[in-house]
Amino acid sequence: MQLDFASCTTSLPDTNADKTIRMLSFAKFLRDRYCATGNEDDLNQAISWLEAMDRLLAGPYSGDLIFDHFDMYRTMFSAYFARACRSKNIPDLDMAVASINKAIELPLPEWALDERPSALHMLAVGLMQRVRRLHAEHDMERAMECVDEALAGVLVGSPEHREYLSTREAILIARCQYLEDIGDFVQAMKIHEELFANVEDSDRSQVIEGKDDLATLLSIRFHSNGHADDADLRQAIDLYRELADGGSDEGNLSLGQTLVTRFGYCRDKADLEEAIRLLSGMSDGSRDDARLGQALSARYEHCGRHPEDGRSAISYLSRVATSVNLDAMERFNAAQLWVQCGLNLPCEEDHASVLMDAFTTAMSIIPSIVWIGMPMQDRHDILMAGRVLRVLPFLALRKQTTAQQLVYSVGQTPNFAAAVAIYFDKLHTAIEWLEQGRSIIWGQLLQFRVPVEDVWWRNPQLAQKLSVLAKDLSKSCTTPQFWKMQVEEDGQERKVALEAEGHKHRRLATEWQEAIADARKLPGLEKFLLPNDFDYLSNAADDGIAVIINVFESFSDALIIFPGSAKDVLHVDLQDLIDSDDVERMHDDLLSLIQDDMGIRAGRLAPFEGDQEFDMDAGFRQILSDLWYKIVLPIICAAMEHQPSLVNCDEGENRAHVRWCPTGQLAFLPFHAAGDYSLSGKGHRVFDFVVSSYIPTLNSIIRSTPPTSSEDTTMDSTIKVLAVACPYAKGQVPIPDTEDEVTRVGRHVVPLLDQPATPVSQYTALVKKTATAERVLEEMKEATWVHLACHGVQDATSPTSSALLLSDGTRLSLSDIAAEHLPRAEFAFLSACQTATGYDKIPSESLHLAAGMLLAGYCSVIGTMWSIADRHAPQVADDVYGFLLREGTGRRPDHKESALALHLAMQKLRARIGEGSFLAWVPYIHIGA
């Protein structure tokens, strides 16, 4: 019968008015049958019929056809939504939202306007499902707008009004949990009272729903009030107990979980025993196992430390954390509880393996939590989200401390994991984990720069697809609009446009993941774009020393990777010298010293008088001294002892090159300037021993190495130099010395143009009005070396909008730079302020202009940590280019010498102005190769 109906429908000509009616009816029948039987084929066929109908109805339409289209989109929403809930497929959820958005946009005839509130309610439901999957606050706000508009369009007291009001309560509860606004709780409680005030005891479903909602609200208030009064928690437990006694499985689960919560505050063993009994009866291999694992872990920790409880807790938690059927955040939470359970185990033989397995699982889940299909702001919010673990004996092993509660964010998980790995002497694993955790989101963007030649030889079509997707995603990820998909006061048209933009980006992200999965099926590419192992990462030390510094709570460690075939790793234990509180103090002190000077390239550095000048000088000396004695000097001493010939205090161009890779708030600190400036003579500053650079990740320097060695004099690539001077920018003080700066750069470059034997083939100078963002970016595509002398600003609210300020009010933003792929790029000198100032909320992400230049393809970058003095900048540039383009080397000018060039230029600057002029010379840093 189904086949006959389908055949009869498809045989009708497209012009037949009954065809679309039949198609819609058949699609509804298939959808309804899916709801009754769960047969997924029915749902897929329903969607196919609806898509065919949509194509058939494409084009201008009016009258009754508008409502047919409206009804089709509503049905399409329900079908896509059902499939999204079943498969957890984000594109299906996006299609559901897009479909109902189209329905809402239709100009319904007056007789059909009563149907519009139902579509608005559907959209609110779809958006809230997306909130649960992607943790997007902007979807939550839009859902509230939709449900409020839907409520305004129906009669108070009608079944629809009750349904929509219930949805509004659910949104308010979600907002309570996400934003912790007590005002949302008050509104939700009022709605609850309105919904359930007159419910009859005989209406069992309504009674259950009312008690469950009230218990949830009371639990939220208990947590939002800081657990000061447990009356709300006791009442919530009583309500859940009534539901459990009435045979509600959900009541049993909620009761068990809430009893575990109360045990955490009251330590009543009876609560824990009842919770375990309830949860054990409900265990089914799903997320509920995490609740049982948490309860067993608590009983192990507080009630006798029976090994069986510990082993059972780990078994349940690991089962949830490694499940492929659960949401990434649920799995990650289970992995963190697994970590906690492992940390609280006694030091048995399997202690290390339990913790390493738990952290390995947690690390593998993080990329799914901060999915590339999400806006950058949402990913950063997740990385900053904190959780609390109660850690008993393990951390106490490092510093004989008492039991403590440890608060750390998702983004700090790699630091925590690495600290534990180092403790167990798993140094290679620690380096791998820190690499994964350092610049997580930049790492995602770097994936789009990976060559696909290996894929091309095996599957050219797949390689082409990867290349196109990488280009589209790179551009989409770095646009300021996609930093935070939030619309404050724009109209409906802009909201629809942003929804379409987000939908397109998530579709691209899904296709990217599918294409990567296909590539990994090819012979020899099983590890394509998976995190690199130590053997690969150690290549970062091919021509210098790489130093990774990790401070997490009382764990303080440095890992030094030495050059050479052995790729030695030396662990330097810093735990007795520094901890996370010390790092936070140094970070805050430095910001307080420079905050008044941050924002523009200064015409001159602001003068300080009297006590203020003394405080500035003393403040810098203290920070740099602390860095020296607590971190840098122990590292230098350990390196000298390990390889005496590599690190020494001799002068000359062969001085060791150290690439600092600090983590967390350490990333804001000037390691290149560490020293004791109260002592004279050599041997008391870091620059007496090494040339310093910074790297966002080990990968960033490995990928920055050109395929052809710069020592190869036969290479045919020429150097094209672009120099930009923009002394005037809207709203900024003039910096006229930028013109002199570019003139000095030209003095070193232009003479080489007349020498046929030199590889310098072009010099382009853009000054004042010619230095527009569009022109500069266009010239950068052809340039090998670029020098940008202008104003720069850091945007704390949208870091990818941080920009160089150019002529005619134009801006060259981080997103503009990062979106480009510049194959000729080698060296960039950003002679502007704050070009290497990161986003202090997540410092490990290296969200600054200098890192953006690395992402765009530049191998070596000179940038600034804060404002620089206009009067010093020309001479600094003169000294840098004078060394890089010096005569008599007999080889091509090498961008890899830019770190040494800056090192020598700073020596000269300090000789002219004195070491104590910290604001003038400390901001200059080198990043990359």
ZAMARGU-4260 file (C-alpha; in steps of 0.2 Angstrom, whole numbers, plus 5000, padded with zeros to 4 digits):
<rodrens>
0) 5000/5000/5000 | 5014/5012/5004 | 5023/5008/4988 | 5007/5011/4978 | 5004/5028/4987
5) 5022/5033/4983 | 5021/5027/4965 | 5005/5036/4962 | 5012/5052/4970 | 5028/5053/4960
10) 5019/5049/4944 | 5009/5065/4945 | 5015/5079/4935 | 5024/5093/4945 | 5011/5105/4940
15) 4997/5095/4948 | 4991/5104/4964 | 4988/5088/4973 | 5005/5082/4971 | 5013/5093/4985
20) 4998/5089/4996 | 5001/5070/4994 | 5019/5072/4997 | 5017/5081/5013 | 5003/5069/5019
25) 5015/5054/5015 | 5029/5063/5024 | 5019/5066/5040 | 5013/5047/5039 | 5031/5041/5039
30) 5036/5053/5053 | 5022/5047/5064 | 5025/5029/5060 | 5043/5032/5065 | 5037/5040/5082
35) 5027/5024/5085 | 5040/5011/5079 | 5057/5019/5080 | 5061/5013/5062 | 5074/5025/5056
40) 5071/5021/5038 | 5054/5029/5040 | 5061/5045/5047 | 5074/5046/5033 | 5061/5043/5019
45) 5050/5057/5027 | 5065/5069/5026 | 5068/5064/5008 | 5050/5067/5003 | 5050/5084/5012
50) 5066/5089/5003 | 5058/5084/4987 | 5043/5094/4991 | 5054/5109/4995 | 5062/5109/4979
55) 5046/5107/4970 | 5039/5122/4979 | 5054/5133/4976 | 5051/5150/4969 | 5038/5164/4971
60) 5022/5158/4979 | 5006/5166/4987 | 4989/5162/4994 | 4986/5144/5000 | 5004/5139/4994
65) 5011/5150/5008 | 5002/5140/5021 | 5007/5123/5012 | 5025/5129/5013 | 5023/5134/5031
70) 5016/5117/5036 | 5030/5108/5026 | 5043/5118/5036 | 5035/5113/5052 | 5034/5095/5047
75) 5052/5096/5041 | 5057/5104/5058 | 5049/5089/5068 | 5058/5076/5056 | 5075/5084/5057
80) 5073/5087/5076 | 5069/5069/5079 | 5084/5063/5069 | 5095/5075/5078 | 5089/5069/5095
85) 5092/5051/5089 | 5109/5053/5081 | 5116/5068/5090 | 5120/5075/5073 | 5123/5094/5073
90) 5119/5097/5055 | 5102/5089/5057 | 5098/5100/5072 | 5104/5115/5061 | 5092/5110/5047
95) 5078/5109/5060 | 5082/5126/5066 | 5084/5133/5048 | 5067/5125/5042 | 5057/5132/5056
100) 5066/5149/5054 | 5060/5149/5036 | 5042/5145/5042 | 5043/5160/5053 | 5049/5172/5039
105) 5034/5167/5028 | 5020/5181/5026 | 5006/5170/5032 | 4988/5175/5026 | 4977/5183/5040
110) 4967/5167/5042 | 4983/5157/5046 | 4991/5169/5058 | 4986/5159/5073 | 4998/5145/5068
115) 5013/5156/5069 | 5015/5154/5088 | 5017/5136/5086 | 5032/5139/5074 | 5040/5151/5086
120) 5038/5138/5100 | 5046/5125/5089 | 5061/5136/5086 | 5063/5139/5105 | 5064/5121/5108
125) 5076/5118/5094 | 5087/5132/5100 | 5087/5125/5117 | 5092/5108/5111 | 5107/5116/5102
130) 5111/5125/5119 | 5113/5108/5127 | 5124/5102/5113 | 5135/5117/5109 | 5133/5127/5126
135) 5129/5143/5116 | 5122/5157/5126 | 5116/5167/5111 | 5104/5153/5107 | 5097/5153/5124
140) 5093/5172/5123 | 5085/5169/5105 | 5075/5155/5112 | 5068/5166/5126 | 5063/5179/5113
145) 5054/5166/5103 | 5044/5159/5117 | 5039/5176/5124 | 5033/5180/5106 | 5023/5164/5105
150) 5015/5167/5122 | 5009/5184/5117 | 5000/5175/5102 | 4990/5163/5112 | 4975/5164/5124
155) 4980/5163/5143 | 4974/5147/5150 | 4974/5138/5134 | 4984/5121/5132 | 4996/5130/5121
160) 4999/5144/5133 | 5003/5131/5147 | 5015/5121/5135 | 5024/5137/5130 | 5025/5143/5148
165) 5032/5127/5153 | 5046/5129/5140 | 5049/5147/5146 | 5052/5139/5164 | 5064/5127/5156
170) 5074/5141/5148 | 5075/5150/5164 | 5081/5135/5173 | 5094/5133/5160 | 5099/5151/5162
175) 5100/5149/5181 | 5113/5134/5178 | 5123/5143/5164 | 5123/5161/5171 | 5119/5159/5189
180) 5107/5174/5189 | 5095/5173/5204 | 5083/5184/5195 | 5080/5169/5183 | 5076/5158/5197
185) 5063/5170/5204 | 5055/5171/5187 | 5055/5152/5185 | 5048/5149/5203 | 5033/5161/5198
190) 5030/5151/5182 | 5030/5135/5192 | 5018/5141/5204 | 5007/5147/5190 | 5008/5130/5181
195) 5005/5119/5195 | 4995/5128/5208 | 4978/5120/5203 | 4984/5103/5197 | 4973/5089/5203
200) 4981/5074/5212 | 4972/5062/5199 | 4983/5070/5185 | 4998/5059/5189 | 5009/5066/5175
205) 5006/5084/5180 | 5010/5080/5198 | 5026/5071/5193 | 5031/5085/5182 | 5027/5098/5195
210) 5037/5089/5209 | 5052/5086/5198 | 5052/5105/5192 | 5051/5111/5210 | 5065/5099/5216
215) 5076/5105/5202 | 5073/5123/5206 | 5076/5121/5225 | 5093/5112/5221 | 5098/5127/5210
220) 5094/5139/5224 | 5104/5129/5236 | 5119/5129/5225 | 5117/5148/5220 | 5116/5153/5238
225) 5133/5145/5242 | 5126/5130/5251 | 5123/5141/5266 | 5106/5134/5270 | 5102/5116/5267
230) 5083/5118/5269 | 5081/5119/5250 | 5091/5103/5248 | 5081/5094/5261 | 5065/5099/5253
235) 5072/5093/5235 | 5076/5076/5243 | 5059/5074/5250 | 5051/5078/5233 | 5062/5066/5224
240) 5059/5053/5237 | 5040/5055/5234 | 5043/5053/5215 | 5054/5037/5219 | 5041/5030/5230
245) 5028/5032/5217 | 5038/5022/5205 | 5047/5035/5195 | 5064/5029/5188 | 5069/5047/5185
250) 5065/5051/5203 | 5076/5036/5209 | 5091/5043/5199 | 5088/5061/5204 | 5086/5056/5222
255) 5102/5046/5222 | 5112/5060/5214 | 5105/5073/5227 | 5109/5062/5241 | 5127/5061/5235
260) 5127/5080/5234 | 5121/5081/5252 | 5134/5069/5258 | 5147/5081/5251 | 5141/5094/5264
265) 5134/5084/5278 | 5145/5068/5278 | 5130/5057/5283 | 5135/5039/5278 | 5117/5034/5277
270) 5114/5046/5262 | 5128/5038/5253 | 5123/5020/5256 | 5105/5024/5250 | 5112/5033/5235
275) 5122/5018/5230 | 5108/5006/5232 | 5096/5017/5222 | 5109/5020/5208 | 5115/5002/5207
280) 5098/4997/5203 | 5097/5009/5188 | 5115/5006/5181 | 5113/5003/5162 | 5129/5008/5155
285) 5124/5026/5151 | 5127/5043/5159 | 5119/5036/5175 | 5135/5025/5178 | 5144/5042/5181
290) 5132/5045/5196 | 5135/5028/5203 | 5154/5030/5200 | 5154/5046/5209 | 5145/5039/5224
295) 5156/5024/5225 | 5171/5036/5224 | 5165/5046/5238 | 5162/5030/5249 | 5180/5024/5245
300) 5187/5041/5250 | 5177/5044/5266 | 5170/5027/5272 | 5185/5015/5275 | 5194/5016/5258
305) 5189/4998/5253 | 5198/4994/5237 | 5183/4986/5229 | 5174/5003/5230 | 5189/5012/5221
310) 5190/4999/5208 | 5171/4999/5205 | 5171/5018/5204 | 5184/5018/5191 | 5176/5005/5181
315) 5159/5014/5180 | 5167/5031/5177 | 5179/5024/5163 | 5164/5016/5155 | 5155/5033/5154
320) 5171/5043/5149 | 5174/5031/5134 | 5156/5029/5128 | 5154/5034/5110 | 5135/5037/5113
325) 5136/5051/5125 | 5138/5070/5124 | 5157/5075/5125 | 5154/5086/5140 | 5146/5072/5150
330) 5161/5060/5145 | 5173/5074/5150 | 5165/5076/5167 | 5166/5057/5170 | 5184/5057/5165
335) 5187/5071/5178 | 5179/5061/5191 | 5189/5046/5186 | 5205/5057/5188 | 5199/5062/5206
340) 5196/5044/5210 | 5213/5040/5204 | 5221/5054/5213 | 5214/5048/5229 | 5220/5030/5228
345) 5234/5025/5239 | 5251/5023/5230 | 5248/5005/5224 | 5256/4997/5209 | 5242/5003/5197
350) 5241/5021/5203 | 5251/5028/5189 | 5242/5018/5176 | 5225/5023/5182 | 5229/5041/5182
355) 5238/5040/5165 | 5223/5031/5157 | 5211/5044/5165 | 5220/5059/5159 | 5223/5051/5142
360) 5204/5049/5140 | 5201/5067/5146 | 5214/5074/5134 | 5206/5065/5120 | 5189/5072/5123
365) 5194/5091/5124 | 5194/5093/5105 | 5176/5087/5105 | 5171/5099/5119 | 5179/5114/5110
370) 5173/5109/5093 | 5179/5119/5078 | 5160/5121/5073 | 5157/5132/5088 | 5161/5151/5088
375) 5178/5155/5096 | 5170/5164/5111 | 5160/5149/5115 | 5176/5138/5114 | 5185/5150/5125
380) 5171/5151/5138 | 5172/5132/5139 | 5190/5132/5141 | 5188/5144/5156 | 5174/5135/5164
385) 5180/5128/5181 | 5176/5113/5191 | 5181/5108/5209 | 5190/5092/5213 | 5193/5086/5231
390) 5211/5079/5231 | 5218/5071/5246 | 5235/5062/5247 | 5242/5065/5229 | 5245/5084/5229
395) 5251/5083/5247 | 5265/5072/5241 | 5273/5087/5232 | 5272/5099/5247 | 5267/5091/5263
400) 5250/5100/5263 | 5233/5095/5270 | 5219/5089/5260 | 5212/5102/5248 | 5199/5107/5236
405) 5207/5110/5219 | 5198/5122/5207 | 5204/5122/5189 | 5197/5125/5171 | 5194/5114/5156
410) 5209/5123/5148 | 5220/5119/5163 | 5217/5100/5161 | 5233/5098/5150 | 5243/5107/5163
415) 5236/5096/5177 | 5239/5080/5167 | 5257/5085/5162 | 5261/5088/5180 | 5255/5071/5185
420) 5264/5063/5170 | 5280/5072/5176 | 5278/5066/5193 | 5277/5048/5186 | 5293/5052/5175
425) 5283/5051/5159 | 5292/5066/5152 | 5288/5062/5134 | 5269/5060/5137 | 5270/5076/5147
430) 5277/5085/5132 | 5264/5078/5121 | 5250/5083/5133 | 5256/5101/5135 | 5258/5103/5116
435) 5239/5097/5114 | 5234/5109/5128 | 5245/5124/5123 | 5235/5135/5111 | 5221/5122/5108
440) 5211/5133/5097 | 5226/5140/5087 | 5230/5121/5085 | 5214/5119/5077 | 5217/5133/5065
445) 5235/5126/5061 | 5226/5110/5055 | 5220/5120/5040 | 5238/5124/5035 | 5244/5106/5035
450) 5249/5100/5017 | 5239/5086/5010 | 5252/5079/4998 | 5251/5062/5006 | 5232/5062/5004
455) 5234/5068/4986 | 5245/5053/4981 | 5232/5041/4987 | 5216/5050/4984 | 5217/5066/4973
460) 5198/5070/4975 | 5199/5068/4994 | 5214/5079/4995 | 5205/5093/4984 | 5190/5092/4996
465) 5201/5094/5011 | 5210/5109/5003 | 5194/5118/4999 | 5186/5114/5016 | 5202/5120/5025
470) 5202/5136/5015 | 5184/5140/5019 | 5185/5135/5037 | 5201/5145/5040 | 5192/5160/5033
475) 5176/5157/5043 | 5184/5153/5060 | 5194/5169/5060 | 5180/5182/5056 | 5176/5194/5070
480) 5158/5190/5068 | 5161/5172/5072 | 5171/5176/5087 | 5155/5178/5096 | 5138/5175/5087
485) 5129/5188/5098 | 5117/5201/5091 | 5112/5215/5103 | 5101/5227/5094 | 5101/5222/5076
490) 5085/5217/5067 | 5078/5200/5063 | 5086/5201/5046 | 5103/5201/5054 | 5099/5187/5066
495) 5093/5176/5052 | 5110/5180/5042 | 5120/5176/5058 | 5110/5160/5060 | 5114/5155/5042
500) 5132/5159/5044 | 5133/5148/5059 | 5124/5134/5050 | 5136/5135/5036 | 5151/5135/5047
505) 5145/5120/5057 | 5141/5111/5041 | 5159/5114/5035 | 5166/5108/5051 | 5156/5092/5050
510) 5162/5089/5032 | 5180/5092/5038 | 5179/5079/5052 | 5171/5067/5039 | 5185/5070/5027
515) 5198/5068/5040 | 5190/5051/5045 | 5190/5046/5027 | 5209/5051/5025 | 5213/5040/5040
520) 5206/5025/5031 | 5219/5027/5018 | 5235/5016/5019 | 5249/5024/5029 | 5238/5039/5035
525) 5230/5031/5050 | 5237/5045/5061 | 5233/5059/5049 | 5230/5076/5059 | 5231/5066/5076
530) 5241/5074/5089 | 5260/5072/5086 | 5270/5061/5097 | 5287/5066/5105 | 5298/5059/5091
535) 5290/5072/5080 | 5289/5086/5092 | 5307/5085/5097 | 5311/5092/5080 | 5308/5109/5088
540) 5325/5108/5096 | 5334/5104/5079 | 5344/5120/5080 | 5342/5126/5098 | 5335/5122/5115
545) 5316/5121/5118 | 5311/5125/5136 | 5293/5121/5141 | 5288/5127/5158 | 5272/5121/5167
550) 5266/5128/5184 | 5250/5120/5191 | 5246/5123/5209 | 5261/5116/5219 | 5268/5107/5203
555) 5281/5117/5195 | 5292/5110/5182 | 5303/5114/5167 | 5306/5102/5153 | 5321/5105/5142
560) 5323/5097/5125 | 5341/5097/5118 | 5346/5097/5100 | 5355/5082/5093 | 5350/5064/5087
565) 5346/5058/5105 | 5334/5072/5108 | 5337/5072/5127 | 5324/5078/5139 | 5329/5085/5155
570) 5317/5088/5169 | 5320/5103/5181 | 5310/5102/5197 | 5305/5120/5202 | 5293/5115/5216
575) 5303/5122/5230 | 5305/5139/5221 | 5288/5144/5213 | 5270/5139/5213 | 5254/5145/5204
580) 5251/5159/5217 | 5268/5166/5214 | 5265/5166/5195 | 5248/5175/5197 | 5256/5188/5208
585) 5270/5191/5195 | 5257/5192/5181 | 5246/5204/5191 | 5261/5215/5196 | 5267/5216/5178
590) 5250/5221/5172 | 5248/5235/5185 | 5265/5242/5180 | 5261/5243/5161 | 5242/5245/5161
595) 5243/5264/5160 | 5255/5262/5145 | 5246/5249/5135 | 5235/5254/5120 | 5245/5263/5107
600) 5263/5265/5100 | 5268/5280/5111 | 5275/5296/5104 | 5286/5295/5119 | 5285/5285/5135
605) 5276/5294/5149 | 5288/5301/5162 | 5287/5296/5180 | 5292/5307/5194 | 5297/5304/5212
610) 5290/5289/5221 | 5280/5284/5205 | 5297/5282/5196 | 5305/5273/5210 | 5290/5261/5211
615) 5290/5257/5193 | 5309/5254/5193 | 5308/5243/5209 | 5293/5234/5202 | 5301/5228/5186
620) 5317/5224/5196 | 5307/5213/5208 | 5298/5204/5194 | 5313/5201/5183 | 5323/5195/5199
625) 5309/5183/5204 | 5309/5176/5186 | 5328/5174/5186 | 5330/5166/5203 | 5314/5155/5203
630) 5313/5149/5185 | 5326/5155/5173 | 5343/5153/5183 | 5339/5135/5188 | 5335/5131/5170
635) 5351/5139/5164 | 5361/5130/5177 | 5353/5113/5173 | 5356/5115/5155 | 5375/5120/5157
640) 5378/5105/5168 | 5369/5094/5156 | 5378/5101/5140 | 5392/5113/5145 | 5397/5117/5127
645) 5379/5122/5122 | 5376/5135/5135 | 5389/5148/5141 | 5393/5166/5145 | 5404/5169/5130
650) 5401/5183/5117 | 5398/5180/5099 | 5385/5175/5086 | 5386/5156/5091 | 5377/5159/5107
655) 5364/5146/5111 | 5346/5149/5105 | 5333/5145/5118 | 5314/5145/5113 | 5303/5148/5128
660) 5287/5139/5128 | 5278/5144/5144 | 5261/5139/5149 | 5246/5148/5157 | 5249/5165/5165
665) 5268/5162/5162 | 5265/5166/5144 | 5263/5185/5149 | 5280/5186/5158 | 5296/5192/5150
670) 5308/5177/5152 | 5320/5186/5139 | 5323/5200/5152 | 5325/5189/5168 | 5339/5194/5179
675) 5346/5202/5195 | 5348/5220/5190 | 5355/5224/5207 | 5371/5215/5202 | 5384/5222/5190
680) 5395/5212/5178 | 5391/5197/5167 | 5382/5181/5172 | 5366/5189/5181 | 5354/5191/5166
685) 5347/5178/5154 | 5354/5187/5139 | 5372/5185/5146 | 5369/5166/5142 | 5357/5164/5128
690) 5347/5171/5113 | 5328/5171/5118 | 5313/5167/5107 | 5295/5162/5111 | 5285/5149/5103
695) 5266/5146/5105 | 5268/5128/5102 | 5282/5116/5097 | 5272/5112/5081 | 5272/5130/5076
700) 5291/5131/5074 | 5292/5114/5066 | 5280/5119/5053 | 5288/5136/5051 | 5304/5127/5044
705) 5304/5130/5025 | 5307/5114/5014 | 5323/5121/5007 | 5337/5126/5019 | 5341/5144/5019
710) 5359/5139/5018 | 5357/5133/5001 | 5364/5146/4990 | 5356/5138/4974 | 5338/5141/4979
715) 5329/5152/4967 | 5317/5160/4978 | 5320/5179/4980 | 5317/5191/4995 | 5304/5204/4992
720) 5303/5217/5006 | 5288/5227/5011 | 5289/5241/5023 | 5274/5251/5029 | 5274/5267/5039
725) 5258/5275/5045 | 5261/5289/5057 | 5243/5295/5058 | 5228/5285/5064 | 5211/5291/5069
730) 5210/5294/5087 | 5228/5290/5091 | 5243/5302/5094 | 5255/5305/5079 | 5271/5294/5078
735) 5281/5303/5065 | 5297/5293/5068 | 5289/5279/5058 | 5294/5287/5042 | 5312/5288/5048
740) 5310/5270/5052 | 5305/5264/5035 | 5318/5275/5027 | 5331/5266/5038 | 5325/5249/5032
745) 5326/5255/5014 | 5344/5260/5017 | 5349/5242/5020 | 5337/5234/5007 | 5339/5246/4991
750) 5358/5244/4989 | 5356/5225/4987 | 5343/5228/4973 | 5358/5234/4962 | 5368/5218/4965
755) 5363/5204/4953 | 5371/5191/4965 | 5360/5195/4979 | 5343/5187/4981 | 5334/5203/4986
760) 5323/5207/4971 | 5310/5220/4977 | 5307/5234/4989 | 5290/5241/4992 | 5287/5256/5004
765) 5269/5261/5008 | 5269/5277/5018 | 5255/5288/5025 | 5240/5288/5013 | 5246/5273/5003
770) 5246/5262/5018 | 5228/5256/5018 | 5224/5239/5025 | 5218/5233/5008 | 5234/5238/4999
775) 5245/5232/5013 | 5237/5215/5014 | 5238/5214/4995 | 5257/5217/4995 | 5259/5205/5009
780) 5254/5191/4998 | 5269/5194/4987 | 5281/5199/5000 | 5294/5188/5009 | 5299/5200/5023
785) 5287/5213/5030 | 5290/5228/5041 | 5275/5237/5049 | 5278/5253/5058 | 5261/5259/5065
790) 5249/5259/5079 | 5242/5243/5086 | 5228/5239/5097 | 5222/5224/5107 | 5204/5220/5108
795) 5200/5211/5124 | 5182/5208/5120 | 5185/5201/5103 | 5204/5196/5102 | 5203/5192/5083
800) 5198/5210/5081 | 5215/5216/5088 | 5223/5226/5074 | 5236/5237/5066 | 5229/5254/5063
805) 5232/5260/5045 | 5228/5275/5035 | 5210/5281/5030 | 5204/5274/5047 | 5207/5256/5040
810) 5212/5241/5051 | 5222/5226/5047 | 5215/5214/5060 | 5221/5197/5067 | 5207/5189/5058
815) 5212/5197/5042 | 5230/5191/5044 | 5226/5173/5050 | 5213/5170/5036 | 5227/5172/5023
820) 5239/5159/5018 | 5256/5167/5012 | 5267/5154/5004 | 5281/5167/5002 | 5281/5173/5020
825) 5297/5172/5030 | 5300/5186/5042 | 5288/5200/5049 | 5293/5214/5060 | 5278/5222/5069
830) 5285/5238/5075 | 5269/5243/5084 | 5263/5241/5102 | 5254/5226/5109 | 5257/5215/5094
835) 5262/5200/5105 | 5250/5204/5120 | 5239/5189/5122 | 5221/5187/5129 | 5224/5187/5148
840) 5208/5176/5151 | 5216/5161/5142 | 5235/5166/5140 | 5240/5149/5133 | 5230/5153/5117
845) 5242/5166/5111 | 5228/5177/5103 | 5239/5191/5097 | 5244/5198/5080 | 5262/5191/5081
850) 5254/5173/5083 | 5242/5177/5069 | 5258/5181/5058 | 5264/5163/5062 | 5247/5156/5057
855) 5247/5165/5041 | 5264/5157/5036 | 5278/5168/5043 | 5292/5159/5051 | 5300/5172/5062
860) 5291/5187/5070 | 5297/5202/5080 | 5283/5209/5090 | 5280/5219/5106 | 5272/5215/5123
865) 5266/5233/5126 | 5269/5250/5120 | 5286/5255/5112 | 5294/5272/5111 | 5293/5280/5095
870) 5310/5288/5097 | 5319/5272/5099 | 5310/5261/5086 | 5320/5268/5070 | 5336/5264/5078
875) 5330/5247/5083 | 5324/5243/5066 | 5341/5250/5059 | 5351/5238/5070 | 5340/5223/5066
880) 5341/5225/5047 | 5359/5230/5048 | 5363/5213/5055 | 5351/5203/5044 | 5357/5211/5028
885) 5375/5213/5032 | 5388/5210/5019 | 5401/5196/5018 | 5391/5181/5023 | 5391/5173/5006
890) 5374/5167/5007 | 5356/5172/5007 | 5349/5183/5021 | 5342/5171/5034 | 5326/5175/5043
895) 5332/5163/5057 | 5345/5175/5062 | 5331/5188/5067 | 5331/5182/5085 | 5350/5185/5086
900) 5348/5202/5077 | 5335/5207/5090 | 5346/5201/5104 | 5361/5212/5097 | 5349/5227/5094
905) 5343/5226/5112 | 5361/5226/5118 | 5364/5242/5109 | 5348/5250/5115 | 5352/5245/5133
910) 5370/5253/5131 | 5362/5269/5125 | 5348/5271/5137 | 5353/5260/5152 | 5347/5243/5158
915) 5335/5251/5170 | 5324/5259/5156 | 5314/5243/5156 | 5298/5250/5148 | 5309/5254/5133
920) 5318/5238/5129 | 5309/5224/5138 | 5293/5224/5126 | 5303/5219/5111 | 5302/5200/5109
925) 5305/5187/5095 | 5293/5173/5091 | 5296/5158/5080 | 5311/5151/5071
</rodrens>
